Amino acid sequence: MWILPFAGPLLIGTIANSLVIKGACPACRKQFAGYKNQMIRCASCGNIVWQPEGDSFGRDSRRTGSRKSKPEIIDVEFEEK
């Protein structure tokens, strides 16, 4: 019983950390953090750095029913002059 005050906060912290994603933006290398169930944009450059699976371009996969289409991914390279 005396362990609960010590183990409780550690357990809650571990669960909370499993729901959070942290990293560096691939475009500008600034740090970002957010919840795994949300789309995360870089605060510095505005790029989307995390998008949960099943959420393609803001549409909920439950509403699309049986119609499933893959998003078209376009690879773009920039050249500075």
Long-range contacts (C-beta under 8 A, 24 or more apart in sequence): 21-50, 23-49, 23-50, 25-49
